[in-house]
Structure formats: C-alpha cells, structure tokens
Amino acid sequence: MKVAIFDFDGTLYTKETFKLLMEQLKKHPSYQRYYGKFYRSILPLYICYKLKLLPETEMKERSMKLYLKALESLTTAQLEQYFENMHEEMLNDFNEDVVNRLARHQAEGHHVLLVSGAYTPFLTAVTSHLSFDRIIGTEIPSCGEQITMDQPFLHIQGERKNEQIEKALQGKSIDWENSFAYGDSISDLPVLEQVGNPVAVRPDPKLAAIANQRNWDIL
C-alpha cells in the first residue's frame, strides 16, 4: 500500500492556525471574555522563546495547553461547534496546488493521511470539504463531554508525528519507497525522510536548503 501524508499549517493550509485560533477567540461574541486571561498567560512564554530561553517545541506545546485551558468550561460539543464556525472563513486560504495533489493521490488509490500538531477536532471541522483515510492531530483531553486539562496532553510535532503514523498504519504493509509526504517546515523533516517522494511546499529556508541539496520536489 502506498501512502500520501499531508501536513496542515503552511502546506495544505497556507497560514498558521494558532494565530487564527487566537484571532477567533479575540473576536468571538460569546468567548472573547476569555481572551485577556489567555493572552496574559501566553505572553511570558513567547518572550522566553524570543529570548531563546525556551525551545520552540515546548513553547508550542504549552501554548496549545493554555488555549484549551481558556476554553475548558466549554463542553466538547461546544468546542467542536466553535471550530466548525471557522471553516468558511478559512476556505480561500487552502493551497490549491496541494489540494489538487491530494485529489490525485486519492484517485490513484493511495492511503491519505493528514498529520498535524493542530487539535484533531479542529482539523476534522475545517477540512470537512476534503476527504482523508485518517486524520492525526493533537487530541483534546476530556472525560465525557468535559475538557479535562489535568489529563496527559501530547502535542503532535517532530518525531511524534512519525510515532503516530506508525501506530495508525500498524499491521499494514507500506511501500514507503513509492509513498509521498508533503511539508513546509524543517520540523517536518522526519516525516519527509520516511518516504521515497518527499515534497517541500513553500519551504522555510532550512527545509528549502535540504530540498535543493537532495533534489526533492518543491511546490
């Protein structure tokens, strides 16, 4: 079986979703009251990151937790609706070239995965116009209908993406040499190196240098 693995931020979707999530919270008619507390909690993290006192991976994971912490009074159904309300305004910012590649892989019978650090229900909601065999994202800890931030929180990034891909494909025979992966960032390198056909999508400088050196396909 051949697979095609797609990153979301900067790849399938041209913008950064966390900035979008911040803006959504800031302007939301019912939940904007949570924004001030959230912003004050995230600011020290960002300052430490810019001062190189905090690794980017840790800054991202803690930011994702703080965002959920601000909304933990919502039920999971309310949170899903909150994400669904973002879908329409995001539609024009999907990368048409990557969406076309996605359709081509589906037509060729490839097993298509969306793998991202974004929240899984967010990914499900905002890609409802597309189709995937599997969506792998950061799961929101919950108990029944309640968000529970005292449970373990695993932000899917870097090597964790490979671990989750391996788990999702367990028991399947994968033709990795003839499989594809799409990513925009140097943090996507572990996934891109897993396949025989890596594609760098509007790559950041570090990934662009590697892609050019190795003669990878660049969109």
C-alpha positions in Angstrom: 0.0 0.0 0.0 1.2 3.5 -0.9 0.5 6.4 1.4 0.4 10.2 1.0 1.0 12.2 4.1 0.0 15.9 4.3 1.0 18.5 6.9 -1.6 21.2 7.5 -0.1 24.6 8.6 1.8 26.1 5.7 1.2 23.1 3.5 -2.4 22.2 2.9 -3.4 25.4 4.5 -1.3 28.5 3.7 -1.5 30.2 7.1 -0.7 29.5 10.7 -3.7 28.1 12.5 -2.6 29.1 16.0 -2.7 32.8 15.0 -6.1 32.1 13.5 -7.3 30.5 16.7 -6.1 33.5 18.7 -8.0 35.8 16.5 -11.1 33.7 16.7 -11.0 33.8 20.5 -10.4 37.6 20.5 -13.4 38.4 18.3 -15.9 35.6 19.4 -19.2 37.2 20.7 -19.5 34.6 23.5 -16.0 33.6 24.4 -13.9 36.8 23.8 -14.1 37.4 27.6 -11.5 34.6 27.9 -9.0 36.2 25.6 -7.4 38.6 28.1 -6.5 36.0 30.6 -5.3 33.7 27.8 -3.1 36.4 26.3 -1.6 37.3 29.6 -0.7 33.7 30.2 0.9 33.1 26.8 2.9 36.3 26.7 5.7 35.2 29.1 6.1 32.0 27.0 6.5 34.0 23.8 9.0 36.4 25.4 11.1 33.5 26.7 11.0 31.9 23.3 12.2 35.1 21.5 15.0 35.4 24.1 16.0 31.8 23.3 15.3 30.7 26.8 12.6 28.3 25.8 12.7 25.7 22.9 10.1 26.2 20.2 8.7 22.8 20.7 8.0 23.5 24.4 6.6 26.9 23.6 4.1 25.4 21.1 3.0 22.6 23.4 2.5 24.9 26.4 0.6 27.5 24.2 -1.7 24.8 23.0 -2.5 23.7 26.5 -3.1 27.3 27.6 -5.5 27.9 24.8 -7.6 24.8 25.9 -7.3 26.0 29.5 -9.0 29.2 28.5 -11.9 27.2 27.0 -12.2 24.3 29.4 -15.6 25.5 30.7 -17.0 24.5 27.2 -18.3 21.1 26.5 -16.6 19.1 23.8 -19.7 19.6 21.6 -19.4 23.4 22.1 -15.7 23.4 21.2 -16.4 21.4 18.1 -19.0 24.0 17.0 -16.5 26.7 17.8 -14.1 25.1 15.4 -16.8 24.5 12.7 -17.6 28.2 12.7 -14.1 28.8 11.4 -14.4 26.6 8.3 -16.0 29.0 5.9 -13.6 31.9 6.5 -10.6 29.5 6.0 -11.7 28.1 2.7 -10.0 30.7 0.5 -6.6 30.1 2.2 -6.2 26.4 1.3 -3.3 25.8 -1.1 -4.9 24.9 -4.4 -1.8 23.0 -5.7 -1.7 20.8 -2.6 -5.4 20.2 -2.7 -5.0 19.1 -6.4 -2.2 16.7 -5.3 -4.5 15.3 -2.6 -7.2 14.6 -5.1 -4.7 12.9 -7.4 -3.4 10.6 -4.7 -7.0 9.7 -3.8 -7.7 8.9 -7.5 -4.6 6.7 -7.6 -5.8 4.7 -4.6 -3.2 5.9 -2.1 -3.9 5.8 1.6 -4.1 9.5 2.5 -3.3 10.9 6.0 -3.5 14.4 7.4 -0.9 14.7 10.2 -0.6 17.9 12.1 0.0 19.4 15.6 -3.3 21.2 15.4 -6.2 19.9 17.5 -7.8 16.9 16.0 -11.4 18.2 16.2 -10.3 21.4 14.6 -8.7 19.6 11.7 -11.8 17.5 11.3 -14.0 20.6 11.2 -12.0 22.8 8.9 -11.2 20.1 6.3 -14.8 18.8 6.1 -14.8 19.7 2.4 -11.9 17.3 1.9 -11.5 13.5 2.5 -8.8 11.6 4.3 -8.4 8.0 5.3 -7.0 9.2 8.6 -6.6 12.5 10.5 -3.9 12.5 13.1 -3.7 15.6 15.3 -3.3 16.7 18.9 -6.1 15.1 20.9 -8.1 17.2 23.4 -8.1 15.5 26.8 -11.7 15.0 28.0 -13.9 13.0 30.3 -17.3 12.5 28.7 -18.4 16.0 27.4 -16.0 17.9 29.7 -12.5 19.1 28.7 -10.1 17.9 31.4 -6.7 19.6 31.4 -5.4 17.5 34.3 -5.0 14.6 31.9 -1.9 14.0 29.9 -1.5 16.3 26.8 0.5 15.1 23.8 1.2 17.8 21.2 1.9 16.0 17.9 5.1 17.5 16.4 8.5 16.4 15.2 9.3 12.7 15.8 5.9 12.3 17.5 4.3 12.6 14.0 6.3 9.5 12.9 5.3 7.6 16.0 1.6 8.4 15.4 1.9 7.5 11.7 3.5 4.2 12.6 0.7 3.5 15.1 -2.0 4.4 12.6 -0.5 2.1 9.9 0.3 -0.8 12.2 -0.4 -4.1 10.6 -0.4 -2.7 7.1 2.3 -3.4 4.5 3.5 0.0 3.3 5.5 0.7 0.1 7.5 3.6 1.6 9.8 4.0 -1.4 6.8 4.8 -3.6 4.9 6.8 -1.0 4.6 10.6 -0.7 4.8 13.2 2.1 4.2 17.0 2.0 5.6 19.5 4.5 6.7 23.2 4.7 9.0 23.3 7.7 12.3 21.8 8.9 10.2 20.3 11.7 8.5 18.1 9.0 11.8 16.6 8.1 11.4 13.3 10.0 8.1 12.6 8.1 9.6 13.7 4.7 12.6 11.4 5.1 10.3 8.5 5.7 9.1 8.3 2.1 10.7 8.0 -1.3 8.8 11.0 -2.7 9.1 14.0 -0.3 7.6 17.3 -1.4 8.6 20.6 0.2 5.7 23.1 0.0 6.7 26.7 0.1 9.5 25.6 2.4 11.2 27.6 5.1 14.9 28.4 4.5 16.3 25.3 6.3 14.0 22.9 4.6 14.5 24.6 1.2 18.3 24.1 1.5 17.8 20.4 2.2 15.2 20.0 -0.6 17.5 21.7 -3.1 20.5 19.7 -2.0 18.6 16.4 -2.3 16.7 17.3 -5.4 13.3 17.0 -3.8 10.1 18.1 -5.5 9.3 21.7 -4.4 5.9 23.3 -4.7 
